[in-house]
Amino acid sequence: MQALIDDIAATMASAEERGKVADYIPELGHVDPKQFAISLATVDGKVYSAGCATTPFSIQSISKVFTLTIALGQVGDSLWSKVGREPSGDPFNSIVQLEHESGKPRNPFINAGAIAVVDAIMMGHEPKETLGEILSFVRYIADDDSIYFDHAVAASEMAHRDRNASLAHFMKAFGHLRHDVDKVLGTYFHQCAIAMSCEQLAHAGLFLASDGINKPSDIRVVASQRARRINSLMMMCGHYDASGEFAFRVGLPAKSGVGGGILAIAPGHGAIAVWSPGLDAYGNSLLGTQALEMFVQKTGWSVFGH
Ligand SMILES: NC(=O)CC[C@H](N)C(=O)O
């Protein structure tokens, strides 16, 4: 397995077309596009990494998997009255469906949906308390207390929040947000600004690869049915309007972020985190997707078969 991971990293190191780093969040625009990392954590406790797998990067929308897990733990199925579970077929920051669908976001992974999810978690608390809870959860599932918020990235997003603020105000006008818009956005931007390495991320995702049980601690994080459902949402919605293409090419539940990371789950096998900051036209990591495609072709771990 280590030979395969090394081979993937070597192939990606020599790639010429590397995509475009997100610069609509200015702080992310400074990241060196040459970097590549991959880490596989297996359900039987092994870790295989290559590239800069211990370098922290901005996990951005990958954090939406963790806040969804927390929200379902707090409010259970009542979450689905605030957010849907259908693929949107629209870009991650689109506002068009919100008007047609009375301010209810299609799914928890587009920006509007994730903003609604974090509003649900806040439960009348101040952002600082909610952020403490989110960070504790992520540190717990990754078994690593060094994971942190990159405050410069969060501040950069807050300063350029017009688009996300539009989504939030629109939902609030329909009665779908309970808290003050700027407090919800401040919480959302910090959640997106969590910095993690591929090794930490792969470890954090393991519970979704093993029916809801964290590894290697063997402590149950969620019921197996919930893990299965989160995986299905990742498969259908994790790459926005490129989710179909990602399923076609890779065939694993996965969540991308505009920081260039992707967390993919191979149920029964392990969790794979990849990072390369250059994005494709849909805001998903160009080389990260290629690396995962190469990985499933060699391992046969796609949920759709070899
Ligand atoms: N696709 C993403 O990673 C988007 C997350 C980013 N924080 C935003 O709100 O625009």
The ligand as a Gaussian input file, in Angstrom:
#p B3LYP/6-31G(d) Opt

LIG

0 1
 N      -16.563000      25.126000      -1.052000
 C      -16.045000      25.639000       0.045000
 O      -15.121000      25.121000       0.631000
 C      -16.634000      26.962000       0.453000
 C      -16.375000      27.317000       1.891000
 C      -16.063000      28.761000       2.072000
 N      -15.779000      29.001000       3.465000
 C      -17.193000      29.641000       1.624000
 O      -18.074000      29.856000       2.399000
 O      -17.221000      30.144000       0.524000

